[in-house]
């Protein structure tokens, strides 16, 4: 719905209802991201497990990929019809290199799954998800939340930013705490970096 634009008036107030958001394009985007994250989760599970659970996760990823490809193609066509996202790309053709990220990631997912190089398949899945988001952000620029009622009423980077003082304070906060979060996440990943074996699963079930 952000890609498409939502009914925001001149005062920044939402003028729709819940059902306004349940439009065909918004629902198509929901289906796309559900499938993308199902694939991402299945590949991660395949990387982190062994035995029967590993095999099941790989089979799920193989079955999900054609559905994800179909929905991604339909969503791309739908985007060209229902939104203005492609305008920035038309104005600057070099930007068309950006959609190659999700397209290439999607293709390489299947290639790596077939080769059973599952860590690379998971990485390609991450590139696909990040690429779709980046494609949308670049297409929306300079808007953050476009208004479907009047483009002039859109929330942009300029009219939605905090005061300079607030931005300075948040910069200091971010520079202080983001490294802490990264270190913590790295520690968590290292702690749980081992694979879950069938013996582990049997122990949990017995417990």
N, C-alpha and C positions, 0 to 999 in steps of 0.2 A: 504493500500500500504506500510505503514511502517512495518507492520507485515511481509509482503512478501519480502520486499526489493525493492529498486528502483535503476535504473542505474546511479550510481555515479562513476566517474572515479578516477584515482589516485590523481588528484588535487582537488577533492571534487566538481567537476562540474557535473550538471545533464545532462545526455546524451539522455534523452527521449523527448517526446512531450506530449501534453495534452492527446492524445489518448493512450499513454503508461499507464497512470493512470486509464483509463477507461477499465480495464481488468475485467474478470469475478469475480476474488477474491476481488478486490477493490470495485466493485459494490455490491457484496454480503455483504461486511462489511458496506457499506453505508446503505443498506436496513435494516440490523440488528439494527444499531444505530438509524435510523429513527423510526423504530417500537418501540425500547426500550424507546425513549424519548417521543413518542406519548403516550405510556402507562404511563410513568412517569407523563406527563402533565395531562392526563385524571384523574389519581388518585389524583393528587394535586387539580384539579378542583373539584373533588368529595368531598375532605376533606374541601374545602373552601366555598362550596355553599350548599344551601338547595332547596327543592322543585323540580320543573321540570328540572332545569339545573343540579342539583345534580344527579337526576335519569338518565338523558341522559349521563352524564359523567361515571356513573357506568356501563351502558349498553355498552358504547364504550370500556371501559377497559375489559369487559367480552368478547367482540367480538375480540379484539386485541390479547388477550392472546394466543389462539391457533396458530395464525399466527406467533407471536413472538417465541413461542416454536419451531415450525417447522423450521423457519429460523435459530434459534440458534443452533439446532441440525445439520442442513445442513452446517452451517458456521464452527462448530467444526470439522466436518468430512473434509470439504474443507481445513481447517487450517492444519490438519494432512498431507494432500496430497500436498498442495501448498507451505508450509512454513517449516522452521526449528524450529518453536517455541517450539515444544515438546522435543527438544534435551536436554535442561537444566533439564526438568522434568524427562526424562529417566535417566540422569546422577545422579540425586538426587531425588529418588522416594518420599521422604517426601514432596516435592513441589507439588505433586498431590493433597495435601489438599487445595491448593489455588483455583483450579477450582471448588471445592465444594461450594465456596462462591457464584458465579453467578448461579450455578445449584440449590443450596438450595434457593437462593433468588427468582429465577424464579418460583420454585414450590410453595413457601410460598406466593407469590403474589396471585396465584389462590386460595389458601386455605383461605387467609384473605379476598379476595374479596367475596368469597362465604359466609363467616361469617359476611360480612359487617363491618369488622374492618379495615377501609380504611386507617387510619393513619399508621397502621402496614403494610398494603399492599404497601403504598408509601415508607415506610422504606425498605421493602424487594426489591422494585424496585431500590432504591438507592444502595443497597448492590449488586444487579445484575450488574448495570452499573459500579460501582467501581470495582467489581470483574473481569469483562471482561477486563477492562483497566489494572488491576494489573496482570492478567494472561498474557497479552501481554508484559508488561514491564519485568516481570520475565523471560519470554521466550526469549526476545531480549538480555538480559544482557550478556556481557557488552556493546553491541552495543546500540547506540541511534538511528542511521539511517543506517541500513545495506545496503551494496551495492550488487545488484544482479549480477554485472559484476565480482566482485572479493571480497570475504569476507575480504581480507586484506585492501581493500579500504574503509571499513565501517567507519562511524563516531562513535567513542566510547566515553565513559565517560572520558578516559584519553586524547585522542587527540582533544577533542572538548571543554575542559574546559577552562575557562578564566585564566588569570594570578593569582597567589596567592594574589597580592595586590587587584585586582578587586574583587576577591571572599571575601576578608575581608571587603571591602567597602560595597558590596552588603549584607553581613551578618548583618552589622550594620543597613543598610537601612531596611532590612526585619524585624529585631527585633524591629525597631522603628515604622514602618508603618503597618505591618500586624496586631498587636493588635488594632490599630486604626480602620482598616477596619472591623475587627471582631466585635468591639463594635458598629460601625455604622450599620453593617448588623443586629446585635442583636436588635438595636433600631428600625430599619425598620420593622423587623419581629414582634416585640411586638406591634408597632403602627398599623400594618395591620393584626393582628392575629385574628380578629373577622371574622366570616363567612359572606359571601354575601348572603343576604336573598332575597326572591322574591320581597319584598317591595323595596329594594335597586335597583333591576333591573328595576322595574316598574318606579321608580323615574327617573332613568337615561334615560329610553326610552321617558318618558314624557318631560324631559328636552331637 
